[in-house]
C-alpha cells in the first residue's frame, strides 16, 4: 500500500448545476487537500480522503460566489469544510466505482464516483506522479442545500442535481 498526497496545484474539483432550468452553471473549489492509499496488488483495498474549503468556491461571478458562501447554501462560517471518505472500491470495466461518504453543510450522505486511473509518470524532478479523474452526481437538497426560488414560468432557479468532477494528480508521501 502506497500513500499518495494530492498535488493541489494540479488538482481540480469542479461542480455544475442547472440555472433557471435552461443553462448549466459551473464552478470550482480552489482549496483541496487529500490522500489516496493505493494498493496496487488489490486495488479494491485502496481508499481515499479529501477535504475542500467551502469558502474557496469560485463560479467566476462574485455575487453568486458570495451567495454560495452564505447560510442559504454552504454556510462557510458554520461549515468551513466539505469532506469525502471512500468506503469501497469496485471494478467497473476499465474504470472503478468508488463509494463513499460525502459531508457537506454538516450532513453526511452517500456519493458514488466513477473513477478512471489516468496513468503514472516520472516527474522531471526525479519524483513520481499519478493521475485520476472522477465524476458523480448528488441531490444538493439531500445535504441541506435547499434554498431555491420559484420561476413565474414554472420550475425553479437552481436545479437539485449537482455534478461533481475531479481531476487529480498525486505524489507519494515517502
N, C-alpha and C positions, 0 to 999 in steps of 0.2 A: 504494500500500500504506500503510495507516494502522495504527500500533501502538496498541493499547488495553491498559491495565493493569486487572487485576481490582480491583474495589472490595470489599475484604474484608468490610466492614460489610454489604454487600448480596449476598454470595455464600455459598452453602451447598453443602457436599459431604457427602452422606449415603450410608449403606450399609444393606443389610438382608441377613439370613441366617436360615435356619431353625434353631430351637432345639427339640431333642427330637423333631424331625420333625412337630411339631404346631402350632407358632406361629412367627411371624416377629419377630425382634428387630431393632430399628432403632437406628442411631447416626449421629453426625456428627463431622466434624473442624472445629474452630473456627479453626485457623490455616492459611489457604490464601493463596498468592500466585501470580501468573501474568501472562502477557501473551498477547495474541492479535494476530497480524498479519493484518489483514483486507484482502484485495484485492477491492474492490467491482466492478471490471471483469471479473475472472475469479476467482470465489470458490474454484475448485479449487486456486488457488495460495496460499490462506490457510493459516496454521499457528498452533499454539499450544503453550505450555509452561506447566506448572503444578507447583507444589510444595506438599505438605501436610506439616505437622509431625505425625508419628505420635503423639507424646505428647498432642496436642490431642484425642484420641478421647474421645467422650462418649456413653454409652448411657443416661444418667440412672440409673445404678446403679454406685456407687463400686467395689464389689468386682469387678464384671465389668470395669470400665474398668482397674483395676489388673492384672487377669489379661491383658487385651488388650495392655497395655503391656509385659508380661513376655516372657521368652525363649520362652514357649510360643506366642506369636503375633507381635506386631510387633517385639519386642526393641528398644525405643526407645533403649536405651543404645548399642547397636551400629549400629542403622539408624534414625537420628533423622528422616529424611525419606522420603516417597514422591513419585515424580515421574511425570508423563505428558508425552510429547512426541509431537505429531501427526506422521504420516508421509505421509498422503494425505487428500484431501477429495473426495468424490464426491456428486453429486446423487442423491437418492432421493425422487422426488416433491416434496412440499413441505418435506421435511427433507433432511438431509445425513448421509452416513456418513463418520465421521472415524475412520480407522485410526491407531493409534499404538503407542508403546512405553510400557508401564507398568512402573515399578520399585518393588517392594515387598519388604522384608526382604532386600535385596541381590540379588534375582532380577528380571531384565527379561524381560517376555513381552508378547504382543500384547493389545491391548484395542481393540474396535470400539465406538464411541459413536454412537448415533443422536442427532443434534443438530437442534434447531429454533431458528431465529432468532426471538426474541420481539418484536423491534422496536427502534426508535431513538427517542430523545426529547431535547428540550432540557430541561436542569435549571432549577430556579428561580433558580440562581446564575449563569446565563449559560454553562454548560458543555453538554456532550453526554454521553449515556449510551446504551449498547446492552445488550440482554439476550439470553441464550441459555439453553436447557435441554438437558440431555444425559442419556442413560441407556445403560448397558451392563452385561453380566454377565461375571464371571470365575470360574474354579475356583480357590479360595483355595489349594488344595494345589499348584497349578502355581507358586505364588510362595513355596513353602517353609512355608506356614502349615498344618502337618499335624496339630497337636495335636487330639485327639479322645478321646472316651470312649464305649465300647460301652454300650448300654442293655440291661437284663435282658429287656425286651420285644421286643428286636430294634431294629435301627437304631443311630444314633449321636446324641450330644449336639448336635453342631454340623454343620449342612449344609455341603456342599462349595461350593455356588454362593453367590456374593455378588453382589448387585445394587448398582451404583454409580449414584447420581443427582446431578446438578449443576444448580443454578440460579445463574446467574452474571450479574452486572452489571459493566460495564467502562466506563472513561472514556479518552479519547485522552491519550497521553503528551505531546503537544505542542500 
